[in-house]
Amino acid sequence: MSTTVTSTVVSAVAVAKKRACSTCGCVGHFKKACTAEPILKIKTKNATTAANGNKAEALLCTQPNVKVALETYFKKPIVSISQIPGRKKADNRISFADGTEVLVQNKNGKVEGRGHSVDRRKATLLTDHAELHTLLTGVCKKKEGDEKVTVTGSVRLGKAISEECVNLCLLGTDAATRPAYFLHTNLDLSGSVITHLAIVGTTDFMGAVVANLFPEMDVKRTCVHMSPHLYFQRKGGGKADHAPDDIQLKMRLSPGASKAIPHPVDLFALFATLPLA
């Protein structure tokens, strides 16, 4: 086939794709009425979770009974609740009539299961410990058939390194956006109303998180666990994600029992539920 003919065929295919039926995607009847059911773009579970989290942060700013509940908890009037832009560790700023303010990090959705995503970044940006970078890359990014990776080396990946990771991933390094409180919310089925609101101070919460860290990190399949509540995994997401090889930290507030840990501490029990009248 000549170059001219090939180019013509390629161009024709490209035009056909552009003219493809917007309902069913077929290029065979783009000039005719289509009787097919419309193609539904279904969100992934992770995308839905992220969208609901963003909705909850916005609703914290506008839902009247949320403001009333927080005023009752802090025992002073609130002037405004606003969202903090960018990928900061605090999600919302609560400004009070006396001129003070507090920053909060919110987690929305169920407290059991695989947990909330609290951080994602390149493995090399998780502290300065090369042994940790090697472990996370070897375990979380390993493929079927790869050799089993274990915690080795002269420096054990113990509780001190885990504590560094926890402080970095949950609180960040910027004191100006460090959360003073953690909130938890649930939305109704429509995703338009906060139906549950709970709060805990960062000092109490982080104290319990650190107290429950393992003496050494524990490798399980393609995850690295720091405690019953916290584990690293590959972010994933395929072509839909801009950096699927990032390392993600997940947090389970209410982890399920296991043979190794039959009675894990329930971090969610630390939260005080605020009535939404």
Phi, psi and omega in degrees: 000133182289164179299322181295315180296316180301315181298322180296318179296314180300317180296320180297318178296318180297318179296318180299319180297320180294328182269004182303148181303128182285347181273309184246350178087357183284140179265358186278343183220038185294346178263356183252164176289134182263134180254004182285157175291141179302145177285125180265129176271104184271127178288145174289164180300317180296320180294320178295318179299315180295318180296319179293324176297317178295321178298316181298319178298321178290319181293330176302331183277336191240342185280117188304316184288341174293315178300315180298316181297319180289326176296320178295318181295313183275348176063039174196153184291145179256131177278315182201157171233125184230158176275148178260117184289159177085177182271071179260164180281340172261138182262326185224151175246127176254118181253130185258162182294336181276005177094353178272168177207157174228149177254141183230148171251130183250140172240125183250143174105185187297150186262355179251196179077214185281347172098176179270144173280127181244346181193150171212138179189173175295146181304323183289350179263004177266091183062184182259012185273110181297326180298323178293316179301316180296317181296311182296320179293318182289324184272307188286337182251007183291152180250165180303131180098346178292154178295148178293134180258135180235165178283109182228178176111164182291331177257112180287146180274077188264196188297326181297318178291319177301319180295321175301315180298317182297313180295320179295312187282327182268327186248337181078187182248353182264109182298333182289340180235025177282126181290137176269342180218155171248134176250156170227135180230156167233145177254160174286177185298331180280347181072023184243357182219134172282122181254347180218136179220129179220158186214150174210145177290146182299320181299313180294317183295311182293328177300317179289323179299312182293320181299335183259011176291144177293154174302326176218151178298146185242124180270126176225109180055249182251025179232153175241116185262133175261341181192178175297342186258337191232132176209150177264145174210165173290137182300310181073195181110352176061214184292341181285343182256142183286338180211073185295342180271003174299156174265128183250137174259127179250145181232123175257113180291324180234079182290150177284160179288152176220172178298319181289323182228085184291337183226070180292149179291136179267101180295332181294337179294343178285337184284139173265124179283130180259125181297134176251095183288000000 
